[in-house]
Amino acid sequence: MTTRKDFLVAGTLAAAIPANAIADAPAATHPKAPKLEFDLDGFIALLDSAQAHKNLFTAVQIEGGEVLLAMRNTLNGYRDVGVDWSDVLPVAVLYHGFSIFLAFDDLIWNRYVIPFSGKLKHGNGAAQIASVRKLDVGGNPCLREQGGDGDTSIRSLVADAGARFFVCNNAALGTASMVAKALRKPFDTVYADFGHHLVPNAMLVPAGVWAVHAIQEQRFTLLQTSLAPPKG
């Protein structure tokens, strides 16, 4: 039986890569991977806020930016019942699959994500990337502000409520490995670029599944906005 580890270290790229194939792959499968310099105290400090309403949103798939829509709808809901956005802190954990692409800036999308998507001819992975690329334009489409009450852009969520995004490092390692193989790039270069080109208010965390629990321990409510697709 092929294991997840076997899949990640395979020498060839399958024609269609399922988005759940990189689910929290352990760093041991990436011998070139540097140790993540993670500031636990800083992470906790970001969550130790005075806001009365602290909301956690989690996503394992891109799903057309569903996690960002959920964050915006929650903010608008609070406003409609008279709660100021300054009293709300929305955070998102992106883990397990291609959802982490949401947290990379325009350079990463132009250099890696868009070329990589051209290698995914079929399957859920290609559909996930296409779900946010409504127009044939460059960069991360979820960074571009749309304006109005329905603005689900990352920039607007950060500006309006200080939204934060926590990105699974294990998924980043697995994705960097896939992208490097597909585009014939050095793994260490791709992974380093990922870490240096996150969207505003985003940071890598050791494991997304860990972050989901750690954030709930800081009294955040939880909404899971997407689930892994079925295997097979």
C-alpha positions in Angstrom: 0.0 0.0 0.0 1.3 3.5 -0.9 1.7 5.6 2.2 1.5 9.4 2.4 5.3 9.5 2.9 5.8 7.4 -0.2 3.7 9.9 -2.2 5.6 12.9 -1.0 9.0 11.5 -1.8 8.1 10.0 -5.2 10.4 11.0 -7.9 7.7 11.9 -10.4 4.7 14.1 -10.3 1.3 12.5 -10.9 -0.9 14.1 -13.5 -3.4 15.1 -10.8 -2.3 15.7 -7.2 -5.1 15.5 -4.6 -5.2 18.5 -2.3 -5.1 16.2 0.7 -1.9 14.4 -0.3 0.2 16.8 1.7 -1.7 16.5 4.9 0.6 17.6 7.7 3.6 15.7 6.3 6.3 15.4 8.9 9.5 17.3 8.4 11.4 14.0 8.5 10.3 13.5 4.9 12.2 16.6 3.8 15.9 16.0 4.6 16.9 19.5 3.3 14.3 21.3 5.4 15.7 23.8 7.9 14.3 23.8 11.4 11.5 26.3 11.8 12.5 29.1 14.1 9.1 29.4 15.9 8.5 32.0 18.7 6.0 30.3 20.9 5.8 33.3 23.3 5.2 35.6 20.4 2.5 33.3 19.0 0.7 33.3 22.4 1.0 37.0 22.7 -0.8 37.5 19.3 -3.7 35.6 20.7 -3.8 37.2 24.2 -5.9 40.1 23.1 -8.5 42.2 24.9 -11.2 41.5 22.3 -14.4 40.0 23.7 -15.1 38.0 20.5 -12.2 35.8 19.3 -13.0 33.6 16.4 -11.0 30.8 14.8 -11.6 29.7 11.2 -9.8 26.7 9.7 -9.4 25.5 6.1 -7.8 22.5 4.4 -8.9 23.5 0.9 -9.0 26.8 -1.0 -12.7 26.4 -1.9 -12.9 29.7 -3.7 -11.7 31.6 -0.6 -14.5 30.2 1.6 -12.5 30.8 4.8 -12.2 34.5 3.9 -15.9 34.8 3.2 -16.7 33.2 6.5 -14.4 35.7 8.3 -16.1 38.7 6.5 -19.6 37.4 7.1 -18.8 37.0 10.8 -17.5 40.5 11.0 -20.6 41.8 9.3 -22.8 39.8 11.6 -21.2 41.3 14.7 -21.6 44.8 13.2 -25.3 44.1 12.5 -25.9 43.4 16.2 -24.0 46.5 17.4 -20.6 45.1 18.1 -17.7 47.2 16.8 -15.0 45.4 14.8 -12.4 46.6 17.3 -13.9 44.1 19.7 -13.6 41.2 17.3 -10.4 39.2 16.5 -10.7 36.7 13.6 -7.8 34.3 12.9 -7.5 31.5 10.4 -5.4 28.3 10.4 -4.5 27.1 6.9 -3.3 23.6 6.9 -3.3 20.1 5.4 -3.6 21.0 1.7 -3.5 23.8 -0.9 -5.3 26.2 1.4 -1.9 27.5 2.4 -1.6 29.1 -1.0 -4.0 31.7 0.2 -1.3 33.0 2.6 1.4 33.6 0.0 1.9 37.0 -1.7 1.9 37.9 -5.4 5.5 37.0 -6.0 4.8 33.4 -4.8 1.7 33.1 -7.0 3.5 34.4 -10.1 6.7 32.5 -9.5 5.3 29.2 -8.3 1.5 28.8 -7.8 0.4 29.8 -11.3 3.1 27.8 -13.1 2.5 24.8 -10.8 -1.3 25.0 -11.5 -0.4 24.4 -15.2 1.0 21.1 -14.3 -2.2 19.9 -12.6 -4.3 19.1 -15.6 -7.1 17.3 -13.7 -8.3 16.6 -10.2 -9.1 18.5 -7.0 -5.8 20.3 -6.8 -6.2 22.0 -10.1 -9.8 22.8 -9.3 -8.8 24.4 -5.9 -6.4 26.8 -7.5 -8.8 27.6 -10.3 -11.5 28.3 -7.8 -10.0 31.7 -6.9 -8.5 32.6 -10.3 -11.8 33.9 -11.7 -9.8 36.2 -14.0 -6.6 35.5 -15.9 -4.5 37.9 -13.9 -1.3 37.6 -12.0 -0.7 37.4 -8.3 -2.8 36.2 -5.4 -6.4 37.1 -6.2 -7.4 37.0 -2.6 -5.1 39.9 -1.8 -6.9 42.3 -4.1 -9.5 44.6 -2.4 -13.0 44.6 -3.9 -14.5 47.3 -1.6 -17.9 47.3 0.0 -19.5 45.2 2.8 -18.7 42.0 0.9 -14.9 42.6 0.6 -13.3 39.2 1.4 -9.8 40.3 0.5 -7.0 39.5 3.0 -5.9 43.1 3.0 -9.4 44.3 3.9 -9.8 41.7 6.7 -6.4 42.8 8.2 -7.3 46.5 7.9 -10.8 46.2 9.3 -10.2 43.7 12.2 -6.5 42.8 12.4 -7.2 39.4 11.0 -4.3 36.9 11.4 -3.3 33.9 9.4 -1.4 30.9 10.7 0.1 28.6 8.1 1.0 25.0 8.7 4.8 24.5 8.2 4.4 20.8 7.5 2.0 21.6 4.7 4.4 24.2 3.4 7.2 21.7 3.4 5.1 19.1 1.5 3.9 21.7 -1.0 7.3 23.1 -1.5 8.5 19.6 -2.3 5.8 19.1 -4.9 6.3 22.5 -6.5 10.0 22.1 -6.6 9.7 18.7 -8.4 7.0 20.0 -10.8 8.9 23.1 -11.8 12.4 21.6 -11.5 13.4 24.1 -8.8 15.6 23.5 -5.8 13.5 22.5 -2.8 15.4 24.8 -0.4 14.9 27.8 -2.6 11.1 27.2 -3.0 10.6 26.6 0.8 12.7 29.7 1.7 10.6 31.8 -0.7 7.4 30.5 0.9 8.6 31.6 4.3 9.7 35.1 3.2 6.6 35.9 1.1 3.6 35.5 3.4 0.6 37.9 3.3 0.3 40.6 6.0 -0.3 39.3 9.5 0.6 35.7 8.5 3.1 33.4 10.1 4.3 29.8 9.8 3.4 27.5 12.7 5.0 24.1 13.4 1.8 22.1 12.5 -1.7 23.3 11.6 -3.4 20.6 13.7 -1.4 21.8 16.7 -2.3 25.4 16.1 -6.0 24.6 15.9 -5.8 23.2 19.4 -3.4 25.9 20.8 -5.7 28.7 19.6 -8.8 27.1 21.1 -6.9 26.9 24.4 -6.8 30.7 24.2 -10.6 30.8 24.3 -11.3 31.2 20.6 -14.5 29.7 19.1 -14.0 27.4 16.1 -15.5 27.2 12.6 -14.1 24.6 10.2 -14.8 26.0 6.7 -13.6 23.2 4.5 -12.9 19.5 4.8 -10.4 17.2 3.0 -11.9 15.6 -0.1 -12.6 11.9 0.0 -9.7 9.7 -1.0 -9.8 7.5 -4.1 
